């Protein structure tokens, strides 16, 4: 499996979790899309440092070669999948009251 195929599978999995498994539907929320660029900026900075200084290198045969700054588009896809899955789980747990303080005696 190439890095590109893994990135596509990661995004597809994150969308399935958000839309169908947990049903949090964050990708349909304007708030998600207004705040996601904040995470994206941080990801681009870190990715730029790591790939721009060649600390992390990619096999050109494993990626499609499209880059946003120094970041291969696959890295951005994986970051999106990670953030969406984490926030979906957080929202789902919050809706269930997980971690809420229990009333005392």
C-alpha positions in Angstrom: 0.0 0.0 0.0 1.4 3.4 -0.9 1.4 6.4 1.3 -1.3 7.9 -0.9 -3.5 4.9 -0.6 -3.1 4.9 3.2 -3.9 8.6 3.3 -7.1 8.1 1.3 -8.1 5.2 3.6 -7.4 7.3 6.6 -9.7 10.1 5.4 -12.4 7.7 4.4 -12.2 6.0 7.8 -12.4 9.3 9.6 -15.4 10.3 7.6 -17.1 7.0 8.3 -16.5 7.4 12.0 -17.8 11.0 12.0 -20.8 10.5 9.8 -22.0 6.9 10.4 -20.4 5.3 13.5 -20.5 8.1 16.0 -22.9 10.3 14.1 -21.3 13.5 15.3 -21.4 15.0 11.7 -18.6 17.5 12.4 -17.8 17.8 8.7 -21.2 19.3 8.2 -20.6 21.9 10.8 -19.5 25.4 9.8 -17.7 25.7 13.1 -15.4 22.8 12.2 -14.5 24.3 8.9 -13.9 27.8 10.4 -11.5 26.4 13.1 -9.8 23.6 11.1 -7.4 26.2 9.4 -5.9 26.9 12.8 -4.8 23.3 13.1 -3.7 23.3 9.5 -1.4 26.3 10.0 0.4 24.5 12.9 0.6 21.3 10.8 2.1 23.2 7.9 4.7 24.9 10.1 5.9 21.6 11.7 5.7 19.8 8.4 7.7 22.5 6.7 10.4 22.3 9.3 10.6 18.5 9.1 10.4 18.1 5.3 12.1 21.4 4.4 15.2 20.5 6.4 15.0 16.9 5.0 14.6 15.4 8.4 11.7 13.5 7.0 11.9 12.3 3.4 9.3 10.5 1.2 9.8 7.9 -1.5 8.7 9.7 -4.6 7.1 6.5 -5.8 4.9 6.2 -2.7 3.3 9.7 -3.0 1.6 11.5 -5.8 4.0 14.4 -5.5 1.6 17.3 -4.9 2.8 19.6 -2.2 1.3 22.4 -0.2 4.4 24.3 0.9 6.8 21.5 1.8 4.0 19.2 2.9 3.0 16.3 0.7 -0.8 16.4 0.2 -0.9 12.9 1.9 0.4 14.5 5.1 -2.4 17.0 5.1 -4.9 14.2 4.5 -3.5 12.2 7.5 -3.6 15.3 9.6 -7.2 15.9 8.7 -8.2 12.3 9.4 -6.4 12.5 12.8 -8.1 15.8 13.8 -11.5 14.7 12.6 -11.4 11.4 14.4 -10.2 12.9 17.6 -12.8 15.7 17.6 -15.6 13.2 16.7 -14.7 11.0 19.6 -14.5 14.0 21.9 -17.9 15.3 20.8 -19.4 11.9 21.1 -18.1 11.4 24.6 -19.2 14.9 25.6 -22.8 14.1 24.4 -22.8 11.0 26.5 -21.7 12.9 29.6 -18.4 11.1 29.8 -16.1 12.8 32.3 -18.8 14.9 33.7 -18.6 15.3 37.5 -21.1 13.1 39.4 -23.3 14.8 41.9 -22.2 14.3 45.5 -24.3 12.6 48.2 
